[in-house]
């Protein structure tokens, strides 16, 4: 699952990033953006883990990508 937040308050956005239960978070941008060199995928039982060759090793961890646009 991806999430996004639109705000001028960076502290609020980073607080949201810590609290939201999503594998990807975009700040001031929609959820359609993706960087192939970053981890991409859901958390917990969502999907089959992170995509990308470097992230197959970390399948058992919960990483979160936060993008500030």
ChimeraX attribute file (.defattr): number of C-alpha atoms within 10 A of each C-alpha:
attribute: neighborCount
match mode: 1-to-1
recipient: residues
	/A:1	14
	/A:2	19
	/A:3	19
	/A:4	21
	/A:5	18
	/A:6	13
	/A:7	11
	/A:8	10
	/A:9	8
	/A:10	13
	/A:11	10
	/A:12	11
	/A:13	21
	/A:14	16
	/A:15	10
	/A:16	16
	/A:17	22
	/A:18	12
	/A:19	9
	/A:20	15
	/A:21	16
	/A:22	21
	/A:23	22
	/A:24	24
	/A:25	26
	/A:26	22
	/A:27	21
	/A:28	16
	/A:29	15
	/A:30	13
	/A:31	15
	/A:32	9
	/A:33	9
	/A:34	12
	/A:35	9
	/A:36	10
	/A:37	11
	/A:38	16
	/A:39	22
	/A:40	21
	/A:41	21
	/A:42	21
	/A:43	22
	/A:44	13
	/A:45	7
	/A:46	12
	/A:47	11
	/A:48	12
	/A:49	21
	/A:50	24
	/A:51	17
	/A:52	14
	/A:53	11
	/A:54	12
	/A:55	17
	/A:56	13
	/A:57	10
	/A:58	12
	/A:59	14
	/A:60	12
	/A:61	12
	/A:62	14
	/A:63	18
	/A:64	21
	/A:65	16
	/A:66	17
	/A:67	16
	/A:68	12
	/A:69	8
